[in-house]
Amino acid sequence: MTSTTGSRSEFFHRPVLADEAVNLLLTRPDGIYVDLTCGGGGHLRILAERLDPSAVVLGIDRDPEALLAARENLKSLSLKMELKNSTFGRLDELLAMAGIKEVDGILIDLGLSSYQIDTASRGFSFMKDGPLDMRMDTRTSLTAAAVVNEYSEERLTAIFREYGEEKRAARIARAIREACTRQKIMTTLQLVAILKPHLPPRDINSSLARLFQALRIEVNRELEELEAVLPQMLRALRSGGRAVIISYHSLEDRRVKRYFAQEARDCLCPPRIPVCVCGHKATVRLLTKKAMKPSTEELRVNRRAKSARLRAVEKL
Ligand SMILES: C[S@@+](CC[C@H](N)C(=O)[O-])C[C@H]1O[C@@H](n2cnc3c(N)ncnc32)[C@H](O)[C@@H]1O
């Protein structure tokens, strides 16, 4: 399963909560569906196999390597399909360019594909040596190396605290700044060696995972992207259309949960105000009161699905 060379033929990713996501998403077999994080096309293929030939599918991913794999994986399907390399924060524009006004279903499967994590040259893994890169789209300019070598101690502290929920953020940021005065930090394992002495030995892997996650979120502006896409996504759905989002950490899931809860309510006035003055009307119905999690059966074959949380809504 692991791949370190970055070749398309080695693209591997097992779609997470796939049946659950597709069952929730699919309302019309001849509808218009958008997968905003199509990766190598895992979910998209399962969805497309259940659609009529007259259905339309739009797949988006910011990683050009993922799209090459998706093209290969989906080429035998005979429906109208367009795959586009872009960030999902530009959804309004992408739909306008494709001439689509309303859609029946939108899927967002956040985070990284196994291919991205396992390809050492992408720099996402703290287990493999590679350049400190972490860009989902390697044509963008900000790399993890730039963040680590050029950001101030205060800014690094904030990133580790907010995006990595790391208690020792200040100490870790100081250690990085000190190390940089001796030598630039250019590789993943160089960074790991600097971080390790400041982390509790029993929790080393989960701490490294959170710190790498923090850098990745900063490099790819992941939370800004998520905040930007949520209102665009609901605007794009037809009445009765559905949105499904799979998150992999609490920073994402919290935002999705709050946004969906807010959009499912008729009034957003604080409880101390006796009569509604905000005039907010619910725009969606919650399809998942609590987040769905992978079954034990799924976790047996895919440990990486462990942190997945799925939430879905239907547009009123
Ligand atoms: C978990 S993978 C998706 C896997 C896919 N659902 C499948 O089953 O094959 C997440 C994908 O989202 C892409 N991605 C993350 N943030 C994105 C964004 N803001 N815009 C577009 N693509 C994004 C990543 O490049 C990655 O390929």
The ligand as an SDF file (V2000), in Angstrom:
LIG
                    3D

 27 29  0  0  0  0  0  0  0  0999 V2000
   -9.2740   12.2470    1.9900 C   0  0  0  0  0  0  0  0  0  0  0  0
   -8.7730   12.7450    0.3950 S   0  0  0  0  0  0  0  0  0  0  0  0
  -10.1820   12.4050   -0.6020 C   0  0  0  0  0  0  0  0  0  0  0  0
  -10.2600   11.0080   -1.0700 C   0  0  0  0  0  0  0  0  0  0  0  0
  -11.4310   10.7000   -1.9720 C   0  0  0  0  0  0  0  0  0  0  0  0
  -12.6850   11.0170   -1.3440 N   0  0  0  0  0  0  0  0  0  0  0  0
  -11.4150    9.2540   -2.3710 C   0  0  0  0  0  0  0  0  0  0  0  0
  -12.2410    8.4830   -1.8750 O   0  0  0  0  0  0  0  0  0  0  0  0
  -10.5510    8.8770   -3.1610 O   0  0  0  0  0  0  0  0  0  0  0  0
   -8.8600   14.4740    0.4800 C   0  0  0  0  0  0  0  0  0  0  0  0
   -8.5340   15.1860   -0.8040 C   0  0  0  0  0  0  0  0  0  0  0  0
   -8.9800   16.5240   -0.6780 O   0  0  0  0  0  0  0  0  0  0  0  0
   -8.1010   17.3680   -1.3420 C   0  0  0  0  0  0  0  0  0  0  0  0
   -8.3050   18.6880   -0.7580 N   0  0  0  0  0  0  0  0  0  0  0  0
   -8.1060   19.0570    0.5250 C   0  0  0  0  0  0  0  0  0  0  0  0
   -8.4390   20.3500    0.6920 N   0  0  0  0  0  0  0  0  0  0  0  0
   -8.8890   20.7850   -0.5070 C   0  0  0  0  0  0  0  0  0  0  0  0
   -9.4090   22.0380   -0.9670 C   0  0  0  0  0  0  0  0  0  0  0  0
   -9.4980   23.0960   -0.1560 N   0  0  0  0  0  0  0  0  0  0  0  0
   -9.7900   22.1340   -2.2510 N   0  0  0  0  0  0  0  0  0  0  0  0
   -9.7130   21.0520   -3.0870 C   0  0  0  0  0  0  0  0  0  0  0  0
   -9.2130   19.8550   -2.7180 N   0  0  0  0  0  0  0  0  0  0  0  0
   -8.8210   19.7260   -1.4280 C   0  0  0  0  0  0  0  0  0  0  0  0
   -6.7380   16.7520   -1.0850 C   0  0  0  0  0  0  0  0  0  0  0  0
   -5.8100   17.1420   -2.0700 O   0  0  0  0  0  0  0  0  0  0  0  0
   -7.0550   15.2650   -1.1330 C   0  0  0  0  0  0  0  0  0  0  0  0
   -6.8370   14.7270   -2.4220 O   0  0  0  0  0  0  0  0  0  0  0  0
  1  2  1  0
  2  3  1  0
  2 10  1  0
  3  4  1  0
  4  5  1  0
  5  6  1  0
  5  7  1  0
  7  8  2  0
  7  9  1  0
 10 11  1  0
 11 12  1  0
 11 26  1  0
 12 13  1  0
 13 14  1  0
 13 24  1  0
 14 15  1  0
 14 23  1  0
 15 16  2  0
 16 17  1  0
 17 18  1  0
 17 23  2  0
 18 19  1  0
 18 20  2  0
 20 21  1  0
 21 22  2  0
 22 23  1  0
 24 25  1  0
 24 26  1  0
 26 27  1  0
M  CHG  2   2   1   9  -1
M  END
$$$$
